[in-house]
Amino acid sequence: MTFLKKLGCAAAIALAAGTAQADVVMNDWTFNPAGTGKASGQVINEYLDVNGNAFIQISPTGGTSFKFTEHAVFNISQADSNGKLFPITYPTGTITATFEATGTGNFSGAFTFTGGTIRMYQNPTPGQYGTTADIYGANLGNQIAQFTVLAGGGGVVDATGNPIKNGNVSINAMAKAGDLAPNYFFAENGVDMSTIMTTAFAFTNANTVGKPESVLVSEVACQYAGFTGAGCNGTAYANAPGKYFFVSNNGQFKFNDVPEPGSVALFGIALFGLGALRRRVK
């Protein structure tokens, strides 16, 4: 077998291993909402429950195509839909998140994300989510995680750009070592995830909010998204299909299983070899 074929084979194996690992959901990991370490954390079978609202702005780009921006706020009160509220959640505080992203799509077709950021917070002051405190009370307290939204994911929209009723929206994200605060997130093998690179994904069901309440409009559309139209200029707010609208989201936030060191090393070796070969060919 030639050197090129060997490297191509190694790269294919490495990529396949990486893809397979990325598709495996992490089970029995630990989340400590108070940030006091693994021992006093809650074992999460699979996911964190997320609920919130998003303001979406659409700009047609020709034909059936469009680009969009999304700004959203989320509350995270339990895991695995088990009804066991996190110890810090009530009455002593909340776990919340903000989400901002861009993407492209087609009316009566699919949309996909091109990038963005997810930030997660632990706020020791109770009762602030859903208020006028900073941004809807969703970005207060200690930032405990930041994820970079990866290109891809998305969902299906109708002729006006609204996600189809109860439609599934997927988001893929990555956190580098240091993007998660220590003593909050622990992999199933006990490793503090603040020390490693990790990937995650979320699935939410999206539904249009017909009449968003005034605080939501003021906080998320006007303040967070910087919108200056209806609802932010002294006039009454109303969704404008095909231009801007609010959706509600409820879903699950999951981590991908942490790759085995061997597969990561193989992937790195294969890419290094291919890079060296390209330099030689030049």
C-alpha positions as CSV (number, residue, x, y, z in Angstrom):
1,M,0.0,0.0,0.0
2,T,1.4,3.4,-0.9
3,F,2.1,6.1,1.6
4,L,-0.8,8.2,0.3
5,K,-3.3,5.3,0.6
6,K,-2.0,4.5,4.1
7,L,-2.6,8.1,5.2
8,G,-6.0,8.2,3.5
9,C,-7.0,5.0,5.3
10,A,-5.8,6.3,8.6
11,A,-7.6,9.6,8.2
12,A,-10.8,7.8,7.2
13,I,-10.6,5.6,10.3
14,A,-9.9,8.6,12.5
15,L,-12.7,10.6,11.0
16,A,-15.1,7.6,11.4
17,A,-14.0,7.2,15.0
18,G,-14.5,10.9,15.7
19,T,-18.0,10.9,14.0
20,A,-19.1,7.8,15.9
21,Q,-17.9,9.3,19.2
22,A,-19.7,12.6,18.5
23,D,-23.0,10.7,18.0
24,V,-22.8,9.0,21.4
25,V,-24.7,10.7,24.1
26,M,-22.9,11.0,27.5
27,N,-24.8,9.2,30.2
28,D,-24.5,9.4,34.0
29,W,-22.5,12.6,34.1
30,T,-22.7,15.0,37.0
31,F,-23.8,18.6,37.2
32,N,-23.4,20.6,40.4
33,P,-25.5,23.8,40.2
34,A,-23.7,25.3,43.2
35,G,-20.3,24.7,41.8
36,T,-19.0,22.9,44.8
37,G,-17.6,19.7,43.2
38,K,-18.6,16.3,42.0
39,A,-19.4,14.7,45.4
40,S,-22.3,17.0,46.1
41,G,-23.6,17.2,42.5
42,Q,-26.6,15.6,40.8
43,V,-26.1,12.6,38.5
44,I,-27.6,13.4,35.1
45,N,-28.8,10.4,33.2
46,E,-28.8,12.1,29.8
47,Y,-29.9,15.8,29.5
48,L,-30.7,19.2,31.1
49,D,-34.2,20.5,30.5
50,V,-34.3,23.9,28.8
51,N,-37.2,26.2,28.3
52,G,-37.2,29.7,26.9
53,N,-38.1,32.2,24.2
54,A,-36.3,33.5,21.1
55,F,-36.7,36.6,18.9
56,I,-35.8,35.9,15.3
57,Q,-35.2,38.4,12.6
58,I,-35.2,37.4,8.9
59,S,-33.7,39.1,5.8
60,P,-34.6,37.7,2.4
61,T,-31.5,37.3,0.2
62,G,-33.1,36.5,-3.2
63,G,-35.5,33.9,-4.5
64,T,-36.6,31.7,-1.6
65,S,-33.4,32.2,0.4
66,F,-33.0,34.2,3.6
67,K,-30.5,34.9,6.4
68,F,-31.5,35.3,10.0
69,T,-30.3,36.3,13.5
70,E,-31.7,34.8,16.7
71,H,-31.5,36.0,20.3
72,A,-32.9,33.7,23.0
73,V,-33.1,33.3,26.8
74,F,-33.5,30.0,28.7
75,N,-34.3,28.7,32.1
76,I,-32.8,25.4,33.2
77,S,-34.4,24.0,36.4
78,Q,-34.1,20.2,36.2
79,A,-32.6,17.3,34.4
80,D,-34.1,14.2,32.6
81,S,-37.6,15.7,33.1
82,N,-37.5,14.1,36.6
83,G,-39.2,16.9,38.5
84,K,-36.2,17.1,40.9
85,L,-35.3,20.8,40.8
86,F,-31.6,21.5,41.2
87,P,-30.7,22.3,44.8
88,I,-29.8,25.9,43.9
89,T,-32.8,26.5,41.8
90,Y,-35.7,27.2,44.2
91,P,-35.8,29.1,46.5
92,T,-32.2,30.1,46.4
93,G,-31.3,30.8,42.8
94,T,-31.5,29.8,39.1
95,I,-29.6,28.3,36.2
96,T,-30.2,30.2,33.0
97,A,-28.7,30.7,29.6
98,T,-28.5,33.1,26.7
99,F,-28.2,32.2,23.0
100,E,-27.3,34.3,20.0
101,A,-26.8,32.9,16.5
102,T,-26.9,33.5,12.8
103,G,-27.9,31.3,10.0
104,T,-29.3,30.8,6.5
105,G,-32.4,29.1,5.1
106,N,-35.1,28.8,2.5
107,F,-38.8,29.6,2.8
108,S,-40.8,26.4,2.9
109,G,-37.6,24.6,3.3
110,A,-34.8,24.1,5.8
111,F,-32.6,26.4,7.8
112,T,-29.2,25.9,9.3
113,F,-27.0,27.8,11.8
114,T,-23.7,29.3,10.7
115,G,-22.4,30.3,14.1
116,G,-23.2,31.8,17.5
117,T,-22.7,31.5,21.3
118,I,-24.4,29.9,24.2
119,R,-23.7,31.2,27.7
120,M,-24.9,29.5,30.8
121,Y,-25.2,31.2,34.2
122,Q,-25.7,30.3,37.9
123,N,-27.5,33.1,39.6
124,P,-27.7,32.8,43.4
125,T,-30.5,35.4,43.6
126,P,-34.0,33.9,43.2
127,G,-36.8,35.2,41.1
128,Q,-35.0,37.2,38.6
129,Y,-35.5,35.2,35.4
130,G,-38.4,36.6,33.4
131,T,-38.0,40.1,34.9
132,T,-36.3,43.4,33.7
133,A,-33.1,42.5,35.6
134,D,-30.4,43.0,33.0
135,I,-31.5,40.8,30.0
136,Y,-34.7,39.1,31.2
137,G,-32.8,37.9,34.2
138,A,-31.1,35.3,32.1
139,N,-27.5,36.6,32.2
140,L,-27.0,37.3,35.9
141,G,-24.7,35.8,38.5
142,N,-21.7,33.6,37.6
143,Q,-21.1,32.5,34.0
144,I,-20.4,28.8,34.3
145,A,-20.2,27.8,30.6
146,Q,-19.7,29.2,27.1
147,F,-20.2,27.2,24.0
148,T,-19.4,28.1,20.4
149,V,-22.3,27.2,18.1
150,L,-21.0,25.1,15.2
151,A,-22.2,25.3,11.6
152,G,-25.0,22.9,10.9
153,G,-28.1,21.8,12.8
154,G,-31.3,23.7,12.2
155,G,-34.8,22.6,11.2
156,V,-37.7,23.2,8.8
157,V,-39.7,26.4,8.3
158,D,-42.9,27.4,6.6
159,A,-43.5,29.9,3.8
160,T,-43.0,32.8,6.1
161,G,-39.8,31.5,7.8
162,N,-41.5,30.4,11.0
163,P,-40.3,27.0,12.3
164,I,-43.1,24.5,11.6
165,K,-45.5,24.0,14.6
166,N,-43.7,22.0,17.4
167,G,-40.9,21.6,14.9
168,N,-37.6,20.2,16.0
169,V,-34.6,22.5,16.0
170,S,-31.1,21.2,16.6
171,I,-28.0,23.0,17.7
172,N,-24.4,21.7,17.8
173,A,-21.8,23.4,20.0
174,M,-18.3,23.1,21.3
175,A,-16.5,24.2,24.5
176,K,-12.7,24.4,24.7
177,A,-10.8,23.6,27.8
178,G,-11.4,26.6,30.1
179,D,-14.8,27.5,28.6
180,L,-16.6,25.6,31.4
181,A,-16.1,26.8,35.0
182,P,-14.5,24.2,37.3
183,N,-16.5,22.2,39.8
184,Y,-19.8,22.3,37.8
185,F,-19.6,19.7,35.1
186,F,-18.1,16.2,35.4
187,A,-17.9,13.5,32.7
188,E,-19.1,10.0,33.4
189,N,-15.5,9.0,34.2
190,G,-15.2,11.7,36.9
191,V,-13.1,14.2,34.9
192,D,-13.9,17.9,35.5
193,M,-15.0,19.0,32.1
194,S,-13.5,22.4,32.5
195,T,-10.1,20.8,31.7
196,I,-11.0,19.3,28.4
197,M,-12.6,20.1,25.0
198,T,-16.1,18.9,24.8
199,T,-19.0,19.0,22.3
200,A,-22.7,19.2,23.0
201,F,-26.0,19.5,21.2
202,A,-29.6,20.6,21.9
203,F,-32.9,19.7,20.5
204,T,-35.8,22.1,21.1
205,N,-39.4,22.1,20.0
206,A,-40.3,25.6,18.5
207,N,-43.7,27.2,18.4
208,T,-44.6,30.7,17.4
209,V,-45.6,33.0,20.3
210,G,-48.6,34.8,19.0
211,K,-48.8,37.6,21.6
212,P,-45.4,37.9,23.5
213,E,-45.8,39.8,26.7
214,S,-44.3,43.3,26.9
215,V,-41.4,42.5,29.2
216,L,-40.2,39.8,26.9
217,V,-40.4,42.2,23.9
218,S,-38.6,44.9,25.8
219,E,-35.9,42.7,27.2
220,V,-35.2,40.3,24.4
221,A,-36.1,42.1,21.2
222,C,-35.3,45.7,22.1
223,Q,-32.4,45.3,24.5
224,Y,-30.8,42.0,23.6
225,A,-31.3,41.9,19.9
226,G,-31.1,45.7,19.4
227,F,-34.4,45.8,17.5
228,T,-35.8,49.2,16.8
229,G,-39.2,48.4,15.2
230,A,-42.6,47.8,16.6
231,G,-42.6,47.3,20.3
232,C,-39.4,49.2,20.7
233,N,-40.3,52.6,19.1
234,G,-43.4,53.5,21.1
235,T,-45.8,51.5,18.9
236,A,-47.4,48.2,19.8
237,Y,-45.5,45.0,19.0
238,A,-46.9,42.4,16.7
239,N,-45.1,39.5,14.9
240,A,-44.4,40.2,11.2
241,P,-44.2,36.8,9.5
242,G,-41.3,36.7,7.1
243,K,-39.6,39.5,8.9
244,Y,-39.5,39.1,12.7
245,F,-41.3,37.0,15.3
246,F,-41.0,35.3,18.7
247,V,-41.0,31.5,19.3
248,S,-41.1,29.5,22.4
249,N,-38.6,26.7,22.9
250,N,-38.5,23.7,25.2
251,G,-36.1,20.8,24.8
252,Q,-33.0,19.1,26.0
253,F,-29.3,19.9,26.3
254,K,-26.9,17.0,26.0
255,F,-23.2,16.3,26.0
256,N,-21.5,14.1,23.5
257,D,-19.4,11.3,25.0
258,V,-15.8,12.4,25.7
259,P,-13.6,10.8,23.0
260,E,-11.1,8.2,24.0
261,P,-7.5,9.5,24.1
262,G,-6.5,6.9,21.5
263,S,-9.0,8.0,18.9
264,V,-8.0,11.6,19.4
265,A,-4.3,10.7,18.9
266,L,-5.1,8.7,15.8
267,F,-7.0,11.6,14.3
268,G,-4.2,14.0,15.1
269,I,-1.5,11.7,13.6
270,A,-3.6,11.2,10.4
271,L,-4.1,14.9,9.9
272,F,-0.4,15.6,10.6
273,G,0.6,13.0,8.0
274,L,-1.8,14.4,5.4
275,G,-0.5,17.9,6.0
276,A,3.1,16.7,5.5
277,L,2.2,14.9,2.3
278,R,0.5,18.0,0.9
279,R,3.6,20.0,1.6
280,R,5.7,17.4,-0.2
281,V,3.4,17.4,-3.2
282,K,3.6,21.1,-3.5
